[in-house]
């Protein structure tokens, strides 16, 4: 019911009250319209900028089944029980029952080409699972954009234990396409799995 229709018993109609109410009502309508326009504008802005917000990228093992190489190959493929060795690709095939093994080299190494430059978050190594875990020692893990531009991520003194799962974090933020594992000395390098974790990148 409008205020201009309200009367007080025994009183007179007050036109000033109606005029005042009309002005107030007009102001309310103007403010409501401004609010609606502002709300509509905010919704449009929100729609336009939502794609600019940073998305949390999934961190995954970017070394899985990528191209790899090692300093040498300890003979032909061998198997016993549930274990298979010794090819290069066994170190990043996703199967902890297979492993890569080099000859008894001076500074034996294994490297993987990730295919793209990644922000490396951590590197994990699963040591040989059947025996000889102590052979993993004095290890340098290096990262870089090329094999000729590698920087030290971390050094592992060891010795490792059979079947041990090790996680390494670089001493500083590192980006790279290549990750290399090297034993500083004469030894067999044997790796069940090398996993490199980094955020996914857009193609």
Secondary structure as UniProt FT lines:
FT   HELIX           3..5
FT   TURN            9..10
FT   HELIX           15..49
FT   HELIX           50..52
FT   STRAND          59..61
FT   TURN            62..65
FT   STRAND          68..70
FT   STRAND          78..80
FT   TURN            81..82
FT   STRAND          83..86
FT   HELIX           88..92
FT   TURN            96..97
FT   STRAND          98..101
FT   STRAND          105..106
FT   STRAND          109..127
FT   HELIX           133..135
FT   STRAND          137..144
FT   TURN            147..148
FT   STRAND          150..158
FT   TURN            162..163
FT   STRAND          165..168
FT   STRAND          174..183
FT   STRAND          186..187
FT   STRAND          190..199
//
